[in-house]
């Protein structure tokens, strides 16, 4: 879903900042998984579609500027 969302936003609104919400993982049985998986996508496969990104203020997601 994250791949499709970023790719769609890059086509529809280049330069837009989008918020990808992952949650903090407090309900996880162990370490949070989703946040790390999304960060890996942003650093890797989706990097060509992204101008920059960072964790949001409360670290429950990411702010992503699409190309």
DRENDO-893269 format. One record per atom (N, C-alpha, C): residue in one letter; chain; x, y, z. Coordinates in pm, 1 decimal, always signed. Example, Ala and Ser with C-alpha at 12.3 -4.5 7.8 and 13.67 -1.06 7.14 Angstrom:
# DRENDO-893269
+---------+--------+----------+----------+----------+
| residuo | cadena |       px |       py |       pz |
+---------+--------+----------+----------+----------+
|       A |      A |  +1319.0 |   -569.0 |   +780.0 |
|       A |      A |  +1230.0 |   -450.0 |   +780.0 |
|       A |      A |  +1320.0 |   -330.0 |   +780.0 |
|       S |      A |  +1285.0 |   -225.0 |   +708.0 |
|       S |      A |  +1367.0 |   -106.0 |   +714.0 |
|       S |      A |  +1290.0 |     +3.0 |   +787.0 |
+---------+--------+----------+----------+----------+
# end
This chain:
# DRENDO-893269
+---------+--------+----------+----------+----------+
| residuo | cadena |       px |       py |       pz |
+---------+--------+----------+----------+----------+
|       X |      A |    +81.7 |   -119.4 |     +0.0 |
|       X |      A |     +0.0 |     +0.0 |     +0.0 |
|       X |      A |    +86.8 |   +126.8 |     +0.0 |
|       X |      A |   +196.1 |   +122.0 |    +71.7 |
|       X |      A |   +284.8 |   +238.8 |    +77.7 |
|       X |      A |   +346.0 |   +266.0 |    -59.6 |
|       X |      A |   +389.6 |   +159.5 |   -127.2 |
|       X |      A |   +445.8 |   +176.0 |   -262.7 |
|       X |      A |   +345.8 |   +245.9 |   -353.7 |
|       X |      A |   +225.5 |   +193.4 |   -356.9 |
|       X |      A |   +122.2 |   +247.9 |   -445.7 |
|       X |      A |    +90.4 |   +392.5 |   -409.9 |
|       X |      A |    +80.6 |   +423.0 |   -279.6 |
|       X |      A |    +49.7 |   +558.2 |   -234.9 |
|       X |      A |   +157.9 |   +657.0 |   -279.0 |
|       X |      A |   +284.2 |   +622.5 |   -254.9 |
|       X |      A |   +394.2 |   +712.9 |   -292.2 |
|       X |      A |   +399.7 |   +730.8 |   -443.7 |
|       X |      A |   +386.4 |   +623.0 |   -519.1 |
|       X |      A |   +390.3 |   +632.6 |   -664.3 |
|       X |      A |   +275.3 |   +716.9 |   -718.3 |
|       X |      A |   +156.9 |   +700.2 |   -662.4 |
|       X |      A |    +40.9 |   +779.0 |   -704.3 |
|       X |      A |    +61.6 |   +926.4 |   -673.0 |
|       X |      A |   +108.0 |   +956.9 |   -553.4 |
|       X |      A |   +128.7 |  +1096.7 |   -516.3 |
|       X |      A |   +240.5 |  +1161.3 |   -598.1 |
|       X |      A |   +342.4 |  +1085.6 |   -632.9 |
|       X |      A |   +450.4 |  +1139.5 |   -716.1 |
|       X |      A |   +397.4 |  +1177.8 |   -854.0 |
|       X |      A |   +303.1 |  +1100.5 |   -906.4 |
|       X |      A |   +243.1 |  +1133.4 |  -1037.3 |
|       X |      A |   +146.0 |  +1250.4 |  -1025.8 |
|       X |      A |    +62.7 |  +1248.6 |   -922.6 |
|       X |      A |    -44.3 |  +1348.3 |   -911.1 |
|       X |      A |     -0.4 |  +1481.9 |   -854.7 |
|       X |      A |    +94.8 |  +1479.0 |   -763.3 |
|       X |      A |   +132.1 |  +1603.1 |   -694.4 |
|       X |      A |   +282.0 |  +1608.6 |   -668.0 |
|       X |      A |   +364.0 |  +1615.8 |   -773.5 |
|       X |      A |   +509.3 |  +1621.8 |   -752.5 |
|       X |      A |   +545.3 |  +1737.7 |   -659.7 |
|       X |      A |   +634.0 |  +1711.6 |   -565.3 |
|       X |      A |   +675.9 |  +1814.4 |   -470.0 |
|       X |      A |   +592.3 |  +1819.0 |   -344.3 |
|       X |      A |   +482.6 |  +1745.2 |   -339.7 |
|       X |      A |   +395.3 |  +1744.9 |   -222.3 |
|       X |      A |   +460.8 |  +1672.5 |   -106.0 |
|       X |      A |   +424.8 |  +1714.4 |    +14.2 |
|       X |      A |   +467.0 |  +1644.4 |   +135.0 |
|       X |      A |   +348.9 |  +1560.2 |   +181.0 |
|       X |      A |   +373.2 |  +1431.4 |   +197.4 |
|       X |      A |   +268.0 |  +1339.9 |   +242.1 |
|       X |      A |   +307.9 |  +1279.1 |   +375.6 |
|       X |      A |   +208.5 |  +1237.0 |   +451.5 |
|       X |      A |   +231.6 |  +1178.0 |   +583.3 |
|       X |      A |   +198.5 |  +1029.6 |   +574.8 |
|       X |      A |   +297.9 |   +946.6 |   +597.6 |
|       X |      A |   +278.4 |   +801.9 |   +599.8 |
|       X |      A |   +276.1 |   +761.9 |   +747.4 |
|       X |      A |   +161.0 |   +719.5 |   +796.2 |
|       X |      A |   +144.3 |   +686.7 |   +937.6 |
|       X |      A |   +169.3 |   +537.7 |   +958.5 |
|       X |      A |   +262.1 |   +507.1 |  +1047.6 |
|       X |      A |   +293.7 |   +368.0 |  +1079.0 |
|       X |      A |   +249.7 |   +329.9 |  +1219.7 |
|       X |      A |   +232.1 |   +426.9 |  +1304.3 |
|       X |      A |   +209.4 |   +400.5 |  +1446.2 |
|       X |      A |   +343.8 |   +380.2 |  +1513.9 |
|       X |      A |   +341.8 |   +375.4 |  +1645.3 |
|       X |      A |   +465.9 |   +361.2 |  +1720.7 |
|       X |      A |   +501.0 |   +216.6 |  +1750.2 |
|       X |      A |   +410.9 |   +125.7 |  +1724.1 |
|       X |      A |   +438.8 |    -14.5 |  +1747.0 |
|       X |      A |   +419.5 |    -59.2 |  +1890.5 |
|       X |      A |   +348.8 |    +19.2 |  +1969.5 |
|       X |      A |   +328.1 |    -15.6 |  +2110.6 |
|       X |      A |   +245.8 |   -143.0 |  +2128.3 |
|       X |      A |   +165.2 |   -179.5 |  +2028.9 |
|       X |      A |    +84.3 |   -299.7 |  +2038.7 |
|       X |      A |   +154.7 |   -423.3 |  +1985.1 |
|       X |      A |   +277.6 |   -405.9 |  +1939.2 |
|       X |      A |   +353.1 |   -517.3 |  +1882.4 |
|       X |      A |   +397.3 |   -614.1 |  +1991.9 |
|       X |      A |   +397.9 |   -741.0 |  +1957.0 |
|       X |      A |   +450.7 |   -842.5 |  +2048.7 |
|       X |      A |   +600.6 |   -851.0 |  +2024.8 |
|       X |      A |   +674.9 |   -760.8 |  +2080.1 |
|       X |      A |   +818.3 |   -751.3 |  +2055.4 |
|       X |      A |   +848.8 |   -614.8 |  +1999.3 |
|       X |      A |   +948.0 |   -609.0 |  +1913.1 |
|       X |      A |   +986.9 |   -481.9 |  +1852.9 |
|       X |      A |   +889.5 |   -440.4 |  +1743.1 |
|       X |      A |   +870.6 |   -309.1 |  +1722.8 |
|       X |      A |   +787.6 |   -262.5 |  +1611.8 |
|       X |      A |   +844.7 |   -309.5 |  +1477.5 |
|       X |      A |   +757.9 |   -346.0 |  +1384.6 |
|       X |      A |   +801.2 |   -399.5 |  +1255.4 |
|       X |      A |   +770.5 |   -302.9 |  +1141.2 |
|       X |      A |   +652.3 |   -244.7 |  +1140.8 |
|       X |      A |   +606.3 |   -163.8 |  +1028.9 |
|       X |      A |   +694.1 |    -41.2 |  +1004.8 |
|       X |      A |   +731.9 |    +27.7 |  +1110.7 |
|       X |      A |   +813.0 |   +149.2 |  +1095.5 |
|       X |      A |   +944.3 |   +118.0 |  +1023.9 |
|       X |      A |  +1011.4 |    +10.6 |  +1062.2 |
|       X |      A |  +1136.7 |    -27.7 |   +998.1 |
|       X |      A |  +1117.9 |    -69.2 |   +853.4 |
|       X |      A |  +1008.3 |   -138.8 |   +825.7 |
|       X |      A |   +980.5 |   -183.4 |   +688.4 |
|       X |      A |   +955.6 |    -63.7 |   +597.6 |
|       X |      A |   +882.0 |    +34.5 |   +645.9 |
|       X |      A |   +854.5 |   +154.5 |   +566.1 |
|       X |      A |   +983.1 |   +234.3 |   +545.7 |
|       X |      A |  +1064.0 |   +248.8 |   +648.9 |
|       X |      A |  +1191.4 |   +320.6 |   +635.5 |
|       X |      A |  +1280.5 |   +252.9 |   +531.1 |
|       X |      A |  +1282.0 |   +120.5 |   +530.1 |
|       X |      A |  +1361.7 |    +47.5 |   +431.0 |
|       X |      A |  +1311.3 |    +75.2 |   +289.4 |
|       X |      A |  +1181.4 |    +81.1 |   +270.4 |
|       X |      A |  +1124.4 |   +114.9 |   +139.1 |
|       X |      A |  +1165.6 |   +255.7 |    +96.4 |
|       X |      A |  +1159.7 |   +350.1 |   +189.8 |
|       X |      A |  +1193.8 |   +488.8 |   +158.3 |
|       X |      A |  +1341.3 |   +502.9 |   +121.6 |
|       X |      A |  +1427.6 |   +428.7 |   +189.5 |
|       X |      A |  +1572.2 |   +433.8 |   +160.3 |
|       X |      A |  +1606.8 |   +356.8 |    +34.1 |
|       X |      A |  +1529.7 |   +254.6 |     +2.2 |
|       X |      A |  +1564.1 |   +165.9 |   -108.3 |
|       X |      A |  +1477.8 |   +182.5 |   -230.7 |
|       X |      A |  +1382.0 |    +95.0 |   -244.6 |
|       X |      A |  +1298.9 |    +85.3 |   -365.4 |
|       X |      A |  +1230.2 |   +215.4 |   -405.3 |
|       X |      A |  +1183.9 |   +291.7 |   -307.3 |
|       X |      A |  +1109.3 |   +413.6 |   -338.9 |
|       X |      A |  +1197.2 |   +538.4 |   -348.9 |
|       X |      A |  +1324.8 |   +526.1 |   -322.3 |
|       X |      A |  +1415.2 |   +642.2 |   -322.3 |
|       X |      A |  +1407.8 |   +726.0 |   -450.1 |
|       X |      A |  +1396.2 |   +665.9 |   -568.9 |
|       X |      A |  +1388.5 |   +748.8 |   -690.1 |
|       X |      A |  +1263.1 |   +837.8 |   -695.7 |
|       X |      A |  +1159.6 |   +803.2 |   -621.9 |
|       X |      A |  +1034.8 |   +881.0 |   -622.0 |
|       X |      A |  +1029.6 |   +985.0 |   -509.9 |
|       X |      A |  +1133.0 |   +989.1 |   -425.3 |
|       X |      A |  +1129.9 |  +1070.9 |   -303.7 |
|       X |      A |  +1242.1 |  +1173.8 |   -305.8 |
|       X |      A |  +1205.7 |  +1299.9 |   -278.7 |
|       X |      A |  +1305.5 |  +1406.4 |   -269.7 |
|       X |      A |  +1373.5 |  +1402.3 |   -132.9 |
|       X |      A |  +1295.3 |  +1388.4 |    -25.6 |
|       X |      A |  +1349.5 |  +1371.6 |   +108.7 |
|       X |      A |  +1240.3 |  +1320.4 |   +201.4 |
|       X |      A |  +1281.7 |  +1276.4 |   +319.4 |
|       X |      A |  +1186.5 |  +1223.4 |   +417.0 |
|       X |      A |  +1247.9 |  +1228.8 |   +555.9 |
|       X |      A |  +1160.5 |  +1227.7 |   +656.1 |
|       X |      A |  +1205.2 |  +1224.4 |   +795.7 |
|       X |      A |  +1092.7 |  +1165.4 |   +880.5 |
|       X |      A |  +1125.8 |  +1126.9 |  +1001.3 |
|       X |      A |  +1021.4 |  +1082.4 |  +1093.6 |
|       X |      A |   +938.5 |  +1203.0 |  +1132.1 |
|       X |      A |   +810.1 |  +1180.5 |  +1160.1 |
|       X |      A |   +727.7 |  +1292.9 |  +1202.8 |
|       X |      A |   +759.8 |  +1327.4 |  +1348.7 |
|       X |      A |   +696.5 |  +1429.0 |  +1400.8 |
|       X |      A |   +729.4 |  +1483.0 |  +1532.1 |
|       X |      A |   +716.1 |  +1378.7 |  +1643.3 |
|       X |      A |   +611.1 |  +1299.8 |  +1642.2 |
|       X |      A |   +592.6 |  +1202.8 |  +1750.8 |
|       X |      A |   +644.0 |  +1063.3 |  +1715.8 |
|       X |      A |   +714.4 |  +1050.6 |  +1602.7 |
|       X |      A |   +775.5 |   +926.5 |  +1555.9 |
|       X |      A |   +674.7 |   +814.0 |  +1532.9 |
|       X |      A |   +552.2 |   +851.5 |  +1496.4 |
|       X |      A |   +450.0 |   +753.2 |  +1463.4 |
|       X |      A |   +429.0 |   +741.3 |  +1313.1 |
|       X |      A |   +522.0 |   +797.4 |  +1236.8 |
|       X |      A |   +511.3 |   +794.2 |  +1091.0 |
|       X |      A |   +624.6 |   +871.5 |  +1027.5 |
|       X |      A |   +607.6 |   +901.5 |   +899.8 |
|       X |      A |   +710.4 |   +970.5 |   +823.2 |
|       X |      A |   +647.8 |  +1083.4 |   +741.6 |
|       X |      A |   +721.7 |  +1192.5 |   +727.9 |
|       X |      A |   +686.2 |  +1300.0 |   +636.3 |
|       X |      A |   +772.8 |  +1280.5 |   +512.4 |
|       X |      A |   +709.8 |  +1271.2 |   +397.7 |
|       X |      A |   +779.2 |  +1235.7 |   +273.4 |
|       X |      A |   +749.1 |  +1339.7 |   +166.8 |
|       X |      A |   +852.7 |  +1397.5 |   +107.5 |
|       X |      A |   +835.0 |  +1488.2 |     -6.7 |
|       X |      A |   +859.7 |  +1406.2 |   -132.6 |
|       X |      A |   +756.0 |  +1394.4 |   -214.5 |
|       X |      A |   +767.4 |  +1315.1 |   -337.5 |
|       X |      A |   +826.3 |  +1399.2 |   -450.1 |
|       X |      A |   +888.4 |  +1333.2 |   -545.8 |
|       X |      A |   +945.1 |  +1402.2 |   -663.8 |
|       X |      A |   +837.8 |  +1420.7 |   -767.8 |
+---------+--------+----------+----------+----------+
# end
